């Protein structure tokens, strides 16, 4: 992969990471500021549902943050854009669609097919 492509993806990944981290900070502040001594059971249930949904989303985002950080490390190590399964280059189009991709489309398709067959 050319240096201009690596710079492009590094910029995208850094901006994505910054955005996710700022959202995480705001979520912590929102959750701390929420009133949890609501007298009405329905209000309490709605608050709990919203809080659980928010925490699930942030959990998924924390997994994505780890993938982004790993991709940034891969750029620094010179292995970004190389399929971890077949060691071929991952296409630029695939990386534009999913900048944290670790497998080329062929290997990813094969992995998903195996997962579908075994029910994972």
C-alpha positions in Angstrom: 0.0 0.0 0.0 1.2 3.5 -0.8 2.1 6.0 1.9 -0.7 8.4 0.8 -3.2 5.5 1.3 -1.7 4.8 4.7 -2.0 8.5 5.7 -5.6 8.6 4.5 -6.6 5.6 6.6 -4.6 6.8 9.6 -6.5 10.1 9.4 -9.8 8.3 9.2 -9.0 6.0 12.0 -7.8 8.8 14.3 -10.9 10.9 13.7 -13.1 7.9 14.3 -11.3 7.1 17.5 -11.5 10.7 18.7 -15.3 10.8 18.0 -15.9 7.5 19.9 -13.8 8.6 22.9 -15.6 11.9 23.1 -19.0 10.1 23.0 -17.8 7.8 25.8 -16.9 10.8 27.9 -20.3 12.4 27.4 -22.0 9.1 28.2 -20.3 8.9 31.5 -21.4 12.5 32.4 -25.0 11.8 31.3 -25.2 8.6 33.3 -23.8 10.3 36.4 -26.2 13.2 36.1 -29.3 11.0 35.7 -31.7 10.9 38.6 -32.1 7.3 39.7 -34.5 7.8 42.6 -37.7 8.2 40.5 -40.9 7.6 42.5 -42.9 6.4 39.5 -42.1 2.7 38.5 -42.8 3.4 34.9 -40.3 6.3 34.8 -37.8 4.1 36.5 -38.3 1.3 34.0 -37.9 3.7 31.1 -34.7 5.1 32.7 -33.3 1.6 33.2 -34.1 0.5 29.6 -32.4 3.6 28.2 -29.4 3.2 30.5 -29.0 -0.5 29.5 -29.3 0.4 25.8 -26.7 3.1 26.2 -24.3 0.8 28.1 -24.7 -1.9 25.4 -23.9 0.6 22.7 -20.8 1.8 24.6 -19.7 -1.8 25.1 -19.9 -2.4 21.4 -18.0 0.9 20.8 -15.3 -0.1 23.2 -14.7 -3.2 21.1 -14.5 -1.0 18.0 -12.1 1.3 19.8 -9.8 -1.6 20.4 -10.0 -2.6 16.7 -9.2 1.0 15.7 -6.2 1.2 18.0 -5.0 -2.2 16.7 -5.3 -0.9 13.1 -3.3 2.2 14.0 -0.6 -0.1 15.4 -0.7 -2.1 12.2 -0.1 1.1 10.2 2.9 1.9 12.4 4.2 -1.7 12.1 3.7 -1.8 8.3 1.2 -4.6 8.3 -2.0 -2.6 7.8 -4.1 -3.8 4.9 -2.6 -7.3 4.8 -5.1 -10.2 5.3 -4.3 -12.0 8.5 -5.4 -15.3 7.0 -3.9 -15.4 3.5 -1.3 -12.6 3.8 -2.6 -10.9 0.6 -3.4 -7.2 0.4 -6.9 -6.2 1.4 -8.4 -4.0 -1.3 -8.6 -0.3 -0.8 -12.4 -0.5 -1.5 -12.8 -3.0 1.4 -10.7 -0.8 3.7 -12.8 2.2 2.8 -15.9 0.3 3.7 -14.4 -1.2 6.8 -11.1 0.5 7.9 -10.6 -2.0 10.7 -10.9 -5.0 8.4 -8.3 -7.8 9.1 -9.3 -10.1 6.3 -9.7 -9.7 2.6 -13.2 -10.2 1.2 -12.5 -13.8 0.1 -11.2 -14.9 3.5 -14.0 -13.0 5.3 -16.6 -14.6 3.2 -15.1 -18.0 3.9 -15.1 -17.3 7.6 -18.7 -16.2 7.6 -19.7 -19.3 5.7 -18.0 -21.5 8.2 -19.7 -19.6 11.1 -23.0 -20.0 9.4 -22.5 -23.8 9.0 -21.5 -24.4 12.6 -24.0 -21.9 14.0 -21.4 -19.6 15.7 
